[in-house]
Amino acid sequence: MLRTLVRTLAAASAVALLAACSGTSDAGSDAGDAEAVRIGVVGASEDHWTVFTEAAAEEGIEVELVNFTDYTQPNPALSQGQLDLNQFQHLQYLAQYNVGTDDDLTPIGATAVYPLGLYSKKHTSIEDIPEGSEVAIPNDPTNQARALLVLQDAGLVKLKNGGSSVSIPADVIADESTVTVTPVDAAQTAVALNSVAASIINNDFVADAGLSPADALYQDKAESPGARPYINIWVARAEDKDNATYLKLVELYQGAEVQEALLAASGGTAVITSQGGSELQGYLVDIQKAVAAQG
């Protein structure tokens, strides 16, 4: 089902992609011939992108940000040559895309890990959540598995075989868990707080609930090995993984001024990481094996 889902999403995104990229340079141009390096992002209006593009310009590299509002679009755009790089996803998402589409998009640098938090409008601590309560979690495969791991770490659920980055709600061991989980669209997890005991909410939607990251009752540990699948990354086509200009852009993004702006944009929640391409590629191989094994 995962393969079918990702193929369907990739195909469906092709039409939306034309609108997303309208008004930009020819998508089929090679990076070496293009006037600017075209980078697909989600949230191009955030201040840290301005700091980044200015830093790149100072190094003589023109950057064109291509903004997307749908996470399913930037990977097909990169694969098809309409982008030179993208920077919007973590390793787990890339692994699922590559396995589902038989692609080989490749990480070339890390950005940050964003801890995933459990929030509530009814309770002030994990201990206050009554047994049998309902907890909402995001329903997309990558964040759903991570949400389940957060709940397990918090002591609210128990997962079969200890859980993994491909766990699903059916893996919750009911008689060893104190809450039930309800998958909903990620954007609805904040809204769901009005009707459930607690929700796992992606950072992008925390403000929608009238909350701040500091209000989280619990969140995962960004520095742990279990957080590796959720390292956010720069991604290139495999043949461009050693492109000097692209690697220079990664280096500039990891500079102090951009990092300061990135932290501010995340409300202080981002945990900056700086793994290089070879290390990230090793992580990706392991994650893709787990995804493929799941079928």
PyMOL commands that set and color helices and strands:
alter all, ss='L'
color gray80, all
select helices_A, chain A and resi 2-20+47-58+74-79+91-101+126-128+141-153+160-162+169-171+174-176+186-188+191-194+203-209+213-215+225-230+238-240+244-253+256-265+277-294
alter helices_A, ss='H'
color red, helices_A
select strands_A, chain A and resi 37-41+63-67+85-90+106-113+117-119+133-138+179-184+198-201+218-219+231-236+271-272
alter strands_A, ss='S'
color yellow, strands_A
deselect
rebuild
show_as cartoon
